[in-house]
Amino acid sequence: MKKYICDVCGYVYDPAVGDPDNDIPAGTAFEDLPDSWLCPLCGVGKDEFSVVEE
């Protein structure tokens, strides 16, 4: 699964880790995050994230 980076603050969403602080379990693809999910560091929405090119 691809990682996504916040264009505003640089937070990287890694689906292997999820977002346990916001009840998102490991293994959750970015595309499967709820539309209400926000960057845990700066609070922007999913539309402010880009695919991490590896």
Predicted model as a PDB file, atoms N, CA, C, CB and O in Angstrom, pLDDT in the B-factor column:
MODEL        1                                                                  
ATOM      1  N   MET A   1       0.842  -1.189   0.000  1.00 91.00           N  
ATOM      2  CA  MET A   1       0.000   0.000   0.000  1.00 91.00           C  
ATOM      3  C   MET A   1       0.880   1.243   0.000  1.00 91.00           C  
ATOM      4  CB  MET A   1      -0.954   0.003   1.220  1.00 91.00           C  
ATOM      5  O   MET A   1       1.966   1.260   0.580  1.00 91.00           O  
ATOM      6  N   LYS A   2       0.396   2.260  -0.650  1.00 97.00           N  
ATOM      7  CA  LYS A   2       1.170   3.495  -0.788  1.00 97.00           C  
ATOM      8  C   LYS A   2       1.063   4.362   0.452  1.00 97.00           C  
ATOM      9  CB  LYS A   2       0.706   4.279  -2.006  1.00 97.00           C  
ATOM     10  O   LYS A   2       0.046   4.370   1.146  1.00 97.00           O  
ATOM     11  N   LYS A   3       2.146   5.095   0.714  1.00 98.00           N  
ATOM     12  CA  LYS A   3       2.161   6.095   1.775  1.00 98.00           C  
ATOM     13  C   LYS A   3       1.733   7.434   1.176  1.00 98.00           C  
ATOM     14  CB  LYS A   3       3.577   6.198   2.439  1.00 98.00           C  
ATOM     15  O   LYS A   3       1.915   7.679  -0.017  1.00 98.00           O  
ATOM     16  N   TYR A   4       1.172   8.282   2.006  1.00 98.00           N  
ATOM     17  CA  TYR A   4       0.746   9.614   1.577  1.00 98.00           C  
ATOM     18  C   TYR A   4       1.341  10.649   2.508  1.00 98.00           C  
ATOM     19  CB  TYR A   4      -0.799   9.728   1.548  1.00 98.00           C  
ATOM     20  O   TYR A   4       1.432  10.436   3.716  1.00 98.00           O  
ATOM     21  N   ILE A   5       1.751  11.787   1.930  1.00 98.00           N  
ATOM     22  CA  ILE A   5       2.363  12.859   2.720  1.00 98.00           C  
ATOM     23  C   ILE A   5       1.477  14.101   2.690  1.00 98.00           C  
ATOM     24  CB  ILE A   5       3.780  13.193   2.188  1.00 98.00           C  
ATOM     25  O   ILE A   5       0.904  14.458   1.660  1.00 98.00           O  
ATOM     26  N   CYS A   6       1.383  14.746   3.852  1.00 98.00           N  
ATOM     27  CA  CYS A   6       0.623  15.995   3.959  1.00 98.00           C  
ATOM     28  C   CYS A   6       1.410  17.107   3.271  1.00 98.00           C  
ATOM     29  CB  CYS A   6       0.335  16.359   5.458  1.00 98.00           C  
ATOM     30  O   CYS A   6       2.576  17.341   3.591  1.00 98.00           O  
ATOM     31  N   ASP A   7       0.770  17.784   2.330  1.00 98.00           N  
ATOM     32  CA  ASP A   7       1.425  18.864   1.590  1.00 98.00           C  
ATOM     33  C   ASP A   7       1.669  20.090   2.463  1.00 98.00           C  
ATOM     34  CB  ASP A   7       0.587  19.254   0.383  1.00 98.00           C  
ATOM     35  O   ASP A   7       2.467  20.956   2.105  1.00 98.00           O  
ATOM     36  N   VAL A   8       0.990  20.170   3.606  1.00 98.00           N  
ATOM     37  CA  VAL A   8       1.115  21.341   4.467  1.00 98.00           C  
ATOM     38  C   VAL A   8       2.232  21.170   5.499  1.00 98.00           C  
ATOM     39  CB  VAL A   8      -0.209  21.613   5.173  1.00 98.00           C  
ATOM     40  O   VAL A   8       3.096  22.036   5.636  1.00 98.00           O  
ATOM     41  N   CYS A   9       2.208  20.039   6.229  1.00 98.00           N  
ATOM     42  CA  CYS A   9       3.154  19.897   7.344  1.00 98.00           C  
ATOM     43  C   CYS A   9       4.172  18.770   7.178  1.00 98.00           C  
ATOM     44  CB  CYS A   9       2.395  19.673   8.604  1.00 98.00           C  
ATOM     45  O   CYS A   9       5.138  18.704   7.939  1.00 98.00           O  
ATOM     46  N   GLY A  10       3.979  17.889   6.205  1.00 98.00           N  
ATOM     47  CA  GLY A  10       4.936  16.822   5.980  1.00 98.00           C  
ATOM     48  C   GLY A  10       4.638  15.517   6.703  1.00 98.00           C  
ATOM     49  O   GLY A  10       5.413  14.567   6.597  1.00 98.00           O  
ATOM     50  N   TYR A  11       3.517  15.450   7.444  1.00 98.00           N  
ATOM     51  CA  TYR A  11       3.135  14.194   8.101  1.00 98.00           C  
ATOM     52  C   TYR A  11       2.956  13.116   7.044  1.00 98.00           C  
ATOM     53  CB  TYR A  11       1.828  14.368   8.936  1.00 98.00           C  
ATOM     54  O   TYR A  11       2.351  13.361   6.000  1.00 98.00           O  
ATOM     55  N   VAL A  12       3.481  11.919   7.309  1.00 98.00           N  
ATOM     56  CA  VAL A  12       3.343  10.803   6.375  1.00 98.00           C  
ATOM     57  C   VAL A  12       2.360   9.792   6.956  1.00 98.00           C  
ATOM     58  CB  VAL A  12       4.725  10.135   6.089  1.00 98.00           C  
ATOM     59  O   VAL A  12       2.568   9.265   8.049  1.00 98.00           O  
ATOM     60  N   TYR A  13       1.285   9.527   6.211  1.00 98.00           N  
ATOM     61  CA  TYR A  13       0.357   8.461   6.599  1.00 98.00           C  
ATOM     62  C   TYR A  13       0.884   7.161   6.029  1.00 98.00           C  
ATOM     63  CB  TYR A  13      -1.103   8.749   6.098  1.00 98.00           C  
ATOM     64  O   TYR A  13       1.001   7.005   4.813  1.00 98.00           O  
ATOM     65  N   ASP A  14       1.197   6.233   6.909  1.00 98.00           N  
ATOM     66  CA  ASP A  14       1.709   4.916   6.520  1.00 98.00           C  
ATOM     67  C   ASP A  14       0.628   3.890   6.839  1.00 98.00           C  
ATOM     68  CB  ASP A  14       3.062   4.573   7.263  1.00 98.00           C  
ATOM     69  O   ASP A  14       0.324   3.664   8.010  1.00 98.00           O  
ATOM     70  N   PRO A  15       0.039   3.264   5.815  1.00 98.00           N  
ATOM     71  CA  PRO A  15      -1.033   2.308   6.072  1.00 98.00           C  
ATOM     72  C   PRO A  15      -0.592   1.110   6.905  1.00 98.00           C  
ATOM     73  CB  PRO A  15      -1.595   1.827   4.773  1.00 98.00           C  
ATOM     74  O   PRO A  15      -1.428   0.467   7.540  1.00 98.00           O  
ATOM     75  N   ALA A  16       0.691   0.798   6.916  1.00 98.00           N  
ATOM     76  CA  ALA A  16       1.182  -0.302   7.745  1.00 98.00           C  
ATOM     77  C   ALA A  16       1.048   0.019   9.233  1.00 98.00           C  
ATOM     78  CB  ALA A  16       2.641  -0.610   7.405  1.00 98.00           C  
ATOM     79  O   ALA A  16       0.967  -0.885  10.064  1.00 98.00           O  
ATOM     80  N   VAL A  17       1.027   1.305   9.560  1.00 98.00           N  
ATOM     81  CA  VAL A  17       0.915   1.760  10.947  1.00 98.00           C  
ATOM     82  C   VAL A  17      -0.506   2.219  11.252  1.00 98.00           C  
ATOM     83  CB  VAL A  17       1.910   2.898  11.222  1.00 98.00           C  
ATOM     84  O   VAL A  17      -0.995   2.020  12.365  1.00 98.00           O  
ATOM     85  N   GLY A  18      -1.169   2.827  10.279  1.00 98.00           N  
ATOM     86  CA  GLY A  18      -2.491   3.414  10.523  1.00 98.00           C  
ATOM     87  C   GLY A  18      -2.354   4.711  11.297  1.00 98.00           C  
ATOM     88  O   GLY A  18      -1.324   5.382  11.230  1.00 98.00           O  
ATOM     89  N   ASP A  19      -3.392   5.057  12.026  1.00 98.00           N  
ATOM     90  CA  ASP A  19      -3.385   6.254  12.873  1.00 98.00           C  
ATOM     91  C   ASP A  19      -4.047   5.865  14.194  1.00 98.00           C  
ATOM     92  CB  ASP A  19      -4.137   7.476  12.180  1.00 98.00           C  
ATOM     93  O   ASP A  19      -5.200   6.213  14.450  1.00 98.00           O  
ATOM     94  N   PRO A  20      -3.289   5.129  15.038  1.00 97.00           N  
ATOM     95  CA  PRO A  20      -3.896   4.591  16.259  1.00 97.00           C  
ATOM     96  C   PRO A  20      -4.466   5.651  17.198  1.00 97.00           C  
ATOM     97  CB  PRO A  20      -2.885   3.785  16.998  1.00 97.00           C  
ATOM     98  O   PRO A  20      -5.407   5.376  17.943  1.00 97.00           O  
ATOM     99  N   ASP A  21      -3.900   6.864  17.168  1.00 96.00           N  
ATOM    100  CA  ASP A  21      -4.418   7.925  18.036  1.00 96.00           C  
ATOM    101  C   ASP A  21      -5.830   8.346  17.648  1.00 96.00           C  
ATOM    102  CB  ASP A  21      -3.496   9.131  17.992  1.00 96.00           C  
ATOM    103  O   ASP A  21      -6.557   8.928  18.453  1.00 96.00           O  
ATOM    104  N   ASN A  22      -6.214   8.044  16.401  1.00 96.00           N  
ATOM    105  CA  ASN A  22      -7.552   8.402  15.913  1.00 96.00           C  
ATOM    106  C   ASN A  22      -8.355   7.163  15.518  1.00 96.00           C  
ATOM    107  CB  ASN A  22      -7.442   9.354  14.715  1.00 96.00           C  
ATOM    108  O   ASN A  22      -9.241   7.223  14.666  1.00 96.00           O  
ATOM    109  N   ASP A  23      -8.023   6.033  16.162  1.00 96.00           N  
ATOM    110  CA  ASP A  23      -8.762   4.777  15.977  1.00 96.00           C  
ATOM    111  C   ASP A  23      -8.757   4.250  14.552  1.00 96.00           C  
ATOM    112  CB  ASP A  23     -10.170   4.962  16.413  1.00 96.00           C  
ATOM    113  O   ASP A  23      -9.717   3.611  14.120  1.00 96.00           O  
ATOM    114  N   ILE A  24      -7.673   4.518  13.813  1.00 98.00           N  
ATOM    115  CA  ILE A  24      -7.507   3.955  12.468  1.00 98.00           C  
ATOM    116  C   ILE A  24      -6.524   2.793  12.595  1.00 98.00           C  
ATOM    117  CB  ILE A  24      -6.992   5.047  11.425  1.00 98.00           C  
ATOM    118  O   ILE A  24      -5.342   3.005  12.866  1.00 98.00           O  
ATOM    119  N   PRO A  25      -7.012   1.559  12.398  1.00 98.00           N  
ATOM    120  CA  PRO A  25      -6.125   0.401  12.608  1.00 98.00           C  
ATOM    121  C   PRO A  25      -5.061   0.262  11.529  1.00 98.00           C  
ATOM    122  CB  PRO A  25      -6.942  -0.870  12.663  1.00 98.00           C  
ATOM    123  O   PRO A  25      -5.226   0.735  10.405  1.00 98.00           O  
ATOM    124  N   ALA A  26      -3.969  -0.395  11.895  1.00 98.00           N  
ATOM    125  CA  ALA A  26      -2.927  -0.728  10.925  1.00 98.00           C  
ATOM    126  C   ALA A  26      -3.554  -1.537   9.800  1.00 98.00           C  
ATOM    127  CB  ALA A  26      -1.758  -1.516  11.595  1.00 98.00           C  
ATOM    128  O   ALA A  26      -4.457  -2.341  10.030  1.00 98.00           O  
ATOM    129  N   GLY A  27      -3.070  -1.320   8.586  1.00 98.00           N  
ATOM    130  CA  GLY A  27      -3.601  -2.020   7.421  1.00 98.00           C  
ATOM    131  C   GLY A  27      -4.691  -1.260   6.694  1.00 98.00           C  
ATOM    132  O   GLY A  27      -5.228  -1.756   5.703  1.00 98.00           O  
ATOM    133  N   THR A  28      -5.037  -0.050   7.167  1.00 98.00           N  
ATOM    134  CA  THR A  28      -6.072   0.763   6.524  1.00 98.00           C  
ATOM    135  C   THR A  28      -5.449   1.592   5.407  1.00 98.00           C  
ATOM    136  CB  THR A  28      -6.778   1.684   7.557  1.00 98.00           C  
ATOM    137  O   THR A  28      -4.612   2.459   5.659  1.00 98.00           O  
ATOM    138  N   ALA A  29      -5.862   1.323   4.176  1.00 98.00           N  
ATOM    139  CA  ALA A  29      -5.372   2.092   3.029  1.00 98.00           C  
ATOM    140  C   ALA A  29      -5.846   3.536   3.131  1.00 98.00           C  
ATOM    141  CB  ALA A  29      -5.847   1.462   1.699  1.00 98.00           C  
ATOM    142  O   ALA A  29      -6.909   3.812   3.687  1.00 98.00           O  
ATOM    143  N   PHE A  30      -5.051   4.452   2.591  1.00 98.00           N  
ATOM    144  CA  PHE A  30      -5.418   5.871   2.620  1.00 98.00           C  
ATOM    145  C   PHE A  30      -6.793   6.085   1.990  1.00 98.00           C  
ATOM    146  CB  PHE A  30      -4.359   6.721   1.887  1.00 98.00           C  
ATOM    147  O   PHE A  30      -7.599   6.876   2.480  1.00 98.00           O  
ATOM    148  N   GLU A  31      -7.048   5.365   0.895  1.00 97.00           N  
ATOM    149  CA  GLU A  31      -8.322   5.505   0.192  1.00 97.00           C  
ATOM    150  C   GLU A  31      -9.505   5.076   1.054  1.00 97.00           C  
ATOM    151  CB  GLU A  31      -8.302   4.691  -1.088  1.00 97.00           C  
ATOM    152  O   GLU A  31     -10.637   5.499   0.821  1.00 97.00           O  
ATOM    153  N   ASP A  32      -9.235   4.229   2.059  1.00 98.00           N  
ATOM    154  CA  ASP A  32     -10.299   3.721   2.926  1.00 98.00           C  
ATOM    155  C   ASP A  32     -10.499   4.550   4.189  1.00 98.00           C  
ATOM    156  CB  ASP A  32     -10.003   2.302   3.307  1.00 98.00           C  
ATOM    157  O   ASP A  32     -11.389   4.261   4.988  1.00 98.00           O  
ATOM    158  N   LEU A  33      -9.669   5.586   4.374  1.00 98.00           N  
ATOM    159  CA  LEU A  33      -9.877   6.477   5.519  1.00 98.00           C  
ATOM    160  C   LEU A  33     -11.205   7.208   5.348  1.00 98.00           C  
ATOM    161  CB  LEU A  33      -8.700   7.494   5.662  1.00 98.00           C  
ATOM    162  O   LEU A  33     -11.573   7.558   4.227  1.00 98.00           O  
ATOM    163  N   PRO A  34     -11.928   7.445   6.440  1.00 97.00           N  
ATOM    164  CA  PRO A  34     -13.184   8.198   6.303  1.00 97.00           C  
ATOM    165  C   PRO A  34     -12.925   9.611   5.785  1.00 97.00           C  
ATOM    166  CB  PRO A  34     -13.924   8.262   7.653  1.00 97.00           C  
ATOM    167  O   PRO A  34     -11.865  10.185   6.038  1.00 97.00           O  
ATOM    168  N   ASP A  35     -13.892  10.168   5.064  1.00 96.00           N  
ATOM    169  CA  ASP A  35     -13.739  11.519   4.528  1.00 96.00           C  
ATOM    170  C   ASP A  35     -13.549  12.548   5.633  1.00 96.00           C  
ATOM    171  CB  ASP A  35     -14.947  11.887   3.684  1.00 96.00           C  
ATOM    172  O   ASP A  35     -13.016  13.631   5.391  1.00 96.00           O  
ATOM    173  N   SER A  36     -13.979  12.217   6.832  1.00 97.00           N  
ATOM    174  CA  SER A  36     -13.853  13.139   7.961  1.00 97.00           C  
ATOM    175  C   SER A  36     -12.466  13.096   8.610  1.00 97.00           C  
ATOM    176  CB  SER A  36     -14.909  12.820   8.999  1.00 97.00           C  
ATOM    177  O   SER A  36     -12.176  13.891   9.504  1.00 97.00           O  
ATOM    178  N   TRP A  37     -11.597  12.158   8.156  1.00 98.00           N  
ATOM    179  CA  TRP A  37     -10.262  12.049   8.744  1.00 98.00           C  
ATOM    180  C   TRP A  37      -9.449  13.290   8.420  1.00 98.00           C  
ATOM    181  CB  TRP A  37      -9.539  10.785   8.237  1.00 98.00           C  
ATOM    182  O   TRP A  37      -9.497  13.799   7.300  1.00 98.00           O  
ATOM    183  N   LEU A  38      -8.697  13.778   9.411  1.00 98.00           N  
ATOM    184  CA  LEU A  38      -7.846  14.963   9.248  1.00 98.00           C  
ATOM    185  C   LEU A  38      -6.417  14.616   9.628  1.00 98.00           C  
ATOM    186  CB  LEU A  38      -8.365  16.148  10.110  1.00 98.00           C  
ATOM    187  O   LEU A  38      -6.172  13.704  10.417  1.00 98.00           O  
ATOM    188  N   CYS A  39      -5.487  15.350   9.059  1.00 98.00           N  
ATOM    189  CA  CYS A  39      -4.075  15.180   9.410  1.00 98.00           C  
ATOM    190  C   CYS A  39      -3.932  15.350  10.920  1.00 98.00           C  
ATOM    191  CB  CYS A  39      -3.166  16.204   8.638  1.00 98.00           C  
ATOM    192  O   CYS A  39      -4.364  16.364  11.470  1.00 98.00           O  
ATOM    193  N   PRO A  40      -3.328  14.367  11.598  1.00 98.00           N  
ATOM    194  CA  PRO A  40      -3.211  14.476  13.052  1.00 98.00           C  
ATOM    195  C   PRO A  40      -2.262  15.569  13.534  1.00 98.00           C  
ATOM    196  CB  PRO A  40      -2.763  13.176  13.603  1.00 98.00           C  
ATOM    197  O   PRO A  40      -2.279  15.920  14.714  1.00 98.00           O  
ATOM    198  N   LEU A  41      -1.436  16.112  12.642  1.00 98.00           N  
ATOM    199  CA  LEU A  41      -0.514  17.168  13.061  1.00 98.00           C  
ATOM    200  C   LEU A  41      -1.057  18.565  12.799  1.00 98.00           C  
ATOM    201  CB  LEU A  41       0.807  17.005  12.355  1.00 98.00           C  
ATOM    202  O   LEU A  41      -0.953  19.444  13.655  1.00 98.00           O  
ATOM    203  N   CYS A  42      -1.641  18.777  11.605  1.00 98.00           N  
ATOM    204  CA  CYS A  42      -2.048  20.150  11.277  1.00 98.00           C  
ATOM    205  C   CYS A  42      -3.543  20.304  10.989  1.00 98.00           C  
ATOM    206  CB  CYS A  42      -1.270  20.629  10.085  1.00 98.00           C  
ATOM    207  O   CYS A  42      -4.030  21.428  10.863  1.00 98.00           O  
ATOM    208  N   GLY A  43      -4.277  19.196  10.884  1.00 98.00           N  
ATOM    209  CA  GLY A  43      -5.728  19.280  10.790  1.00 98.00           C  
ATOM    210  C   GLY A  43      -6.313  19.495   9.409  1.00 98.00           C  
ATOM    211  O   GLY A  43      -7.507  19.770   9.297  1.00 98.00           O  
ATOM    212  N   VAL A  44      -5.513  19.379   8.342  1.00 98.00           N  
ATOM    213  CA  VAL A  44      -6.077  19.537   7.002  1.00 98.00           C  
ATOM    214  C   VAL A  44      -6.707  18.217   6.549  1.00 98.00           C  
ATOM    215  CB  VAL A  44      -4.984  19.999   5.993  1.00 98.00           C  
ATOM    216  O   VAL A  44      -6.435  17.162   7.122  1.00 98.00           O  
ATOM    217  N   GLY A  45      -7.544  18.287   5.523  1.00 98.00           N  
ATOM    218  CA  GLY A  45      -8.241  17.117   5.022  1.00 98.00           C  
ATOM    219  C   GLY A  45      -7.414  16.275   4.071  1.00 98.00           C  
ATOM    220  O   GLY A  45      -6.290  16.626   3.711  1.00 98.00           O  
ATOM    221  N   LYS A  46      -8.002  15.148   3.671  1.00 98.00           N  
ATOM    222  CA  LYS A  46      -7.319  14.197   2.796  1.00 98.00           C  
ATOM    223  C   LYS A  46      -6.931  14.796   1.450  1.00 98.00           C  
ATOM    224  CB  LYS A  46      -8.193  12.995   2.573  1.00 98.00           C  
ATOM    225  O   LYS A  46      -5.993  14.322   0.808  1.00 98.00           O  
ATOM    226  N   ASP A  47      -7.643  15.834   1.018  1.00 98.00           N  
ATOM    227  CA  ASP A  47      -7.354  16.452  -0.277  1.00 98.00           C  
ATOM    228  C   ASP A  47      -6.035  17.218  -0.282  1.00 98.00           C  
ATOM    229  CB  ASP A  47      -8.478  17.383  -0.663  1.00 98.00           C  
ATOM    230  O   ASP A  47      -5.575  17.664  -1.333  1.00 98.00           O  
ATOM    231  N   GLU A  48      -5.428  17.368   0.895  1.00 98.00           N  
ATOM    232  CA  GLU A  48      -4.141  18.085   1.002  1.00 98.00           C  
ATOM    233  C   GLU A  48      -2.973  17.095   1.081  1.00 98.00           C  
ATOM    234  CB  GLU A  48      -4.137  19.014   2.250  1.00 98.00           C  
ATOM    235  O   GLU A  48      -1.871  17.486   1.466  1.00 98.00           O  
ATOM    236  N   PHE A  49      -3.188  15.837   0.728  1.00 98.00           N  
ATOM    237  CA  PHE A  49      -2.157  14.814   0.767  1.00 98.00           C  
ATOM    238  C   PHE A  49      -1.775  14.385  -0.641  1.00 98.00           C  
ATOM    239  CB  PHE A  49      -2.628  13.610   1.580  1.00 98.00           C  
ATOM    240  O   PHE A  49      -2.597  14.423  -1.556  1.00 98.00           O  
ATOM    241  N   SER A  50      -0.516  13.974  -0.809  1.00 98.00           N  
ATOM    242  CA  SER A  50      -0.001  13.480  -2.076  1.00 98.00           C  
ATOM    243  C   SER A  50       0.646  12.122  -1.856  1.00 98.00           C  
ATOM    244  CB  SER A  50       1.006  14.476  -2.694  1.00 98.00           C  
ATOM    245  O   SER A  50       1.109  11.816  -0.757  1.00 98.00           O  
ATOM    246  N   VAL A  51       0.675  11.309  -2.911  1.00 98.00           N  
ATOM    247  CA  VAL A  51       1.331  10.004  -2.853  1.00 98.00           C  
ATOM    248  C   VAL A  51       2.828  10.203  -2.671  1.00 98.00           C  
ATOM    249  CB  VAL A  51       1.039   9.174  -4.135  1.00 98.00           C  
ATOM    250  O   VAL A  51       3.435  11.046  -3.331  1.00 98.00           O  
ATOM    251  N   VAL A  52       3.425   9.415  -1.764  1.00 97.00           N  
ATOM    252  CA  VAL A  52       4.871   9.429  -1.585  1.00 97.00           C  
ATOM    253  C   VAL A  52       5.469   8.586  -2.690  1.00 97.00           C  
ATOM    254  CB  VAL A  52       5.292   8.899  -0.170  1.00 97.00           C  
ATOM    255  O   VAL A  52       5.161   7.399  -2.799  1.00 97.00           O  
ATOM    256  N   GLU A  53       6.320   9.182  -3.514  1.00 86.00           N  
ATOM    257  CA  GLU A  53       6.996   8.463  -4.587  1.00 86.00           C  
ATOM    258  C   GLU A  53       8.254   7.825  -4.015  1.00 86.00           C  
ATOM    259  CB  GLU A  53       7.338   9.410  -5.781  1.00 86.00           C  
ATOM    260  O   GLU A  53       9.124   8.521  -3.490  1.00 86.00           O  
ATOM    261  N   GLU A  54       8.352   6.513  -4.115  1.00 73.00           N  
ATOM    262  CA  GLU A  54       9.504   5.828  -3.527  1.00 73.00           C  
ATOM    263  C   GLU A  54      10.454   5.355  -4.594  1.00 73.00           C  
ATOM    264  CB  GLU A  54       9.058   4.654  -2.678  1.00 73.00           C  
ATOM    265  O   GLU A  54      11.483   4.756  -4.282  1.00 73.00           O  
TER     266      GLU A  54                                                      
ENDMDL                                                                          
END                                                                             
